[in-house]
Amino acid sequence: MIQTSNLTFHYPKKEHVFKFPNIYLKQQENLLVLGKSGVGKTTFLHLLAGLLSPTNGKVMIDDVCINSLSHQKLDLFRGQNIGLVFQNNHAVQSLTVLQNLQARLFFSKQIINNKKIDDLLKELGLMEYKKCKINELSQGQLQRLGIALAVIHNPKIILADEPTSSLDDENCNVVVKLLQKQAVQSKANLIVITHDQRVKSLLSNTILL
């Protein structure tokens, strides 16, 4: 469950105050947040993930107000409960695909289960690349690895920031369906934040910023 109330954010030295709609998602409910550039989509995602602290309001995840947690507890909570799919690749360049996923489980304080990793890599079509370094992967493979890194630890919430903006129509559909499938398997909420109107037909619950 994720809930926000009266959420606002103000960047230092800037006049504009971002005000965000209240949301309430029950377990496994998904949400599409649509908006043009500059309306605060990524800011909203960072607030939901606890990467930014709101000026006012609060974010509740499973009855935990993440804004009231200390930095150490918030880092631990985020690592265990939130999966982030970024627009740009955030994998560790010096590690292989397999090592990146092992590291993700380690920092989530979970048992490193190589069978679980292999099963996920097979499902995402990455099994043959598991010993490859990050710079050996194509853009599409990096996109799928980003999904794998976001879901390998079975998070309660998957937050995807512009996951389809650089993709053609076919791969746009593939990525959104993969995200939806992984959310179902993890019993997680999926929140996709994008300006990509193509996604509108793929997720029924939508808000506009």
C-alpha positions as CSV (number, residue, x, y, z in Angstrom):
1,M,0.0,0.0,0.0
2,I,1.2,3.5,-0.8
3,Q,-0.5,6.7,0.1
4,T,0.5,10.4,-0.2
5,S,-1.2,13.4,1.4
6,N,-0.7,17.1,0.8
7,L,2.6,16.6,-0.9
8,T,4.6,19.7,-1.9
9,F,8.2,20.3,-2.8
10,H,10.3,23.5,-3.3
11,Y,13.8,23.5,-4.7
12,P,16.1,26.0,-3.0
13,K,16.6,29.3,-4.9
14,K,13.6,28.6,-7.1
15,E,10.2,30.3,-6.8
16,H,8.0,27.5,-8.1
17,V,6.4,25.1,-5.5
18,F,5.4,21.7,-6.9
19,K,2.0,20.5,-5.5
20,F,1.1,16.8,-6.1
21,P,-2.2,15.0,-6.0
22,N,-3.0,12.7,-3.2
23,I,-2.8,9.0,-4.2
24,Y,-3.9,5.8,-2.5
25,L,-3.0,2.5,-3.9
26,K,-4.0,-0.8,-2.4
27,Q,-1.6,-3.8,-2.7
28,Q,-0.9,-4.6,-6.4
29,E,-2.8,-1.6,-7.7
30,N,-0.8,0.2,-10.5
31,L,-0.7,3.8,-11.5
32,L,0.4,5.8,-14.5
33,V,1.5,9.4,-13.9
34,L,1.5,11.4,-17.1
35,G,2.9,14.9,-17.6
36,K,4.9,17.1,-19.8
37,S,8.5,18.0,-19.1
38,G,9.0,20.4,-16.2
39,V,5.8,19.6,-14.3
40,G,7.7,17.7,-11.6
41,K,7.3,14.0,-12.6
42,T,10.7,12.9,-11.6
43,T,10.5,15.0,-8.5
44,F,7.3,13.2,-7.6
45,L,9.0,9.8,-8.1
46,H,12.0,10.9,-6.0
47,L,9.6,11.9,-3.2
48,L,7.8,8.5,-3.4
49,A,11.2,6.7,-3.2
50,G,12.4,8.9,-0.3
51,L,15.2,10.3,-2.4
52,L,13.9,13.7,-1.7
53,S,12.1,15.0,1.5
54,P,8.9,16.9,0.9
55,T,8.5,20.5,1.9
56,N,5.1,19.6,3.3
57,G,3.0,16.4,3.4
58,K,3.9,12.8,3.8
59,V,4.5,9.5,2.0
60,M,3.1,6.3,3.6
61,I,4.3,2.9,2.5
62,D,2.6,0.0,4.3
63,D,1.7,2.3,7.3
64,V,5.3,3.5,7.5
65,C,5.8,7.3,7.1
66,I,9.1,7.2,5.2
67,N,9.7,11.0,5.8
68,S,10.0,10.4,9.5
69,L,12.7,7.8,9.2
70,S,16.4,8.6,9.9
71,H,18.7,8.5,6.9
72,Q,20.1,5.1,7.9
73,K,16.6,3.5,8.4
74,L,15.3,5.1,5.2
75,D,18.2,3.7,3.2
76,L,17.5,0.2,4.6
77,F,13.7,0.6,4.0
78,R,14.2,1.7,0.5
79,G,16.7,-1.1,-0.2
80,Q,14.3,-3.7,1.0
81,N,10.9,-2.4,-0.2
82,I,11.4,-0.2,-3.3
83,G,12.5,-1.1,-6.8
84,L,13.6,1.8,-9.0
85,V,13.7,1.6,-12.8
86,F,15.7,4.6,-14.0
87,Q,15.6,6.1,-17.5
88,N,19.4,5.9,-17.6
89,N,21.5,2.8,-16.8
90,H,22.6,2.6,-13.1
91,A,24.3,-0.8,-13.2
92,V,27.9,-1.0,-11.9
93,Q,30.1,-0.9,-15.0
94,S,32.9,-3.0,-13.5
95,L,30.6,-5.9,-12.6
96,T,28.9,-8.5,-14.8
97,V,25.2,-8.8,-15.1
98,L,25.2,-11.6,-12.6
99,Q,27.4,-9.7,-10.1
100,N,25.1,-6.7,-10.3
101,L,22.1,-8.8,-9.4
102,Q,24.1,-10.5,-6.6
103,A,25.1,-7.1,-5.3
104,R,21.5,-5.9,-5.3
105,L,20.4,-8.8,-3.2
106,F,23.4,-8.3,-0.8
107,F,22.6,-4.6,-0.2
108,S,19.0,-5.5,0.3
109,K,20.2,-7.8,3.1
110,Q,18.7,-10.9,1.3
111,I,20.2,-14.3,0.7
112,I,22.0,-14.4,-2.7
113,N,19.9,-17.0,-4.5
114,N,21.6,-17.8,-7.8
115,K,18.7,-19.9,-9.0
116,K,16.3,-17.0,-8.4
117,I,18.7,-14.8,-10.4
118,D,18.9,-17.3,-13.3
119,D,15.1,-17.7,-13.4
120,L,14.7,-13.9,-13.7
121,L,17.4,-13.6,-16.3
122,K,15.7,-16.4,-18.4
123,E,12.4,-14.6,-18.1
124,L,13.9,-11.3,-19.3
125,G,15.9,-12.9,-22.1
126,L,19.2,-12.1,-20.5
127,M,20.5,-15.6,-19.4
128,E,23.1,-15.8,-22.2
129,Y,24.5,-12.4,-21.1
130,K,24.8,-13.0,-17.4
131,K,28.7,-13.1,-17.5
132,C,28.8,-10.0,-19.7
133,K,30.0,-6.6,-18.5
134,I,27.6,-3.7,-18.7
135,N,29.3,-2.0,-21.6
136,E,28.8,-5.2,-23.7
137,L,25.0,-4.9,-23.5
138,S,22.6,-3.2,-26.0
139,Q,20.2,-0.5,-25.0
140,G,17.3,-3.0,-24.9
141,Q,19.3,-5.4,-22.8
142,L,20.3,-2.6,-20.4
143,Q,16.6,-1.7,-20.1
144,R,15.7,-5.3,-19.2
145,L,18.6,-5.4,-16.7
146,G,17.2,-2.3,-15.1
147,I,13.9,-4.1,-14.6
148,A,15.8,-7.1,-13.2
149,L,17.7,-4.9,-10.7
150,A,14.4,-3.3,-9.6
151,V,12.5,-6.5,-8.9
152,I,15.1,-9.1,-7.9
153,H,14.6,-8.4,-4.2
154,N,10.7,-8.6,-4.4
155,P,10.0,-5.0,-3.5
156,K,6.6,-3.8,-2.4
157,I,6.7,-0.9,-4.9
158,I,8.2,-0.6,-8.3
159,L,8.8,3.0,-9.5
160,A,9.7,3.4,-13.2
161,D,11.0,6.8,-14.4
162,E,10.4,7.3,-18.2
163,P,11.1,3.6,-18.9
164,T,9.9,3.8,-22.6
165,S,10.9,7.2,-23.8
166,S,13.8,6.0,-25.9
167,L,12.0,2.9,-27.2
168,D,10.1,2.2,-30.4
169,D,6.5,1.1,-30.3
170,E,7.1,-2.6,-30.1
171,N,9.7,-2.4,-27.3
172,C,7.5,0.2,-25.5
173,N,4.8,-2.5,-25.2
174,V,7.3,-5.2,-24.3
175,V,8.9,-3.1,-21.4
176,V,5.5,-2.1,-19.9
177,K,4.2,-5.7,-20.1
178,L,7.4,-6.9,-18.4
179,L,7.0,-4.3,-15.7
180,Q,3.4,-5.4,-15.1
181,K,4.3,-9.1,-15.1
182,Q,7.1,-8.5,-12.6
183,A,4.9,-6.4,-10.4
184,V,2.3,-9.2,-10.3
185,Q,4.9,-11.8,-9.4
186,S,6.4,-9.6,-6.7
187,K,2.8,-8.6,-5.5
188,A,4.0,-5.1,-5.8
189,N,2.5,-1.7,-6.7
190,L,3.8,-0.4,-10.1
191,I,4.0,3.3,-10.6
192,V,5.1,4.5,-14.1
193,I,6.0,8.2,-14.5
194,T,6.3,9.4,-18.0
195,H,5.4,11.9,-20.8
196,D,5.0,9.0,-23.2
197,Q,1.4,9.0,-24.3
198,R,1.7,5.5,-25.8
199,V,1.7,4.0,-22.3
200,K,-1.7,5.5,-21.6
201,S,-3.5,2.5,-23.3
202,L,-1.4,0.0,-21.3
203,L,-2.2,1.2,-17.8
204,S,-5.8,1.9,-16.9
205,N,-5.3,3.9,-13.7
206,T,-3.9,7.3,-14.7
207,I,-3.3,10.7,-13.2
208,L,-2.1,13.8,-15.0
209,L,0.4,16.3,-13.5
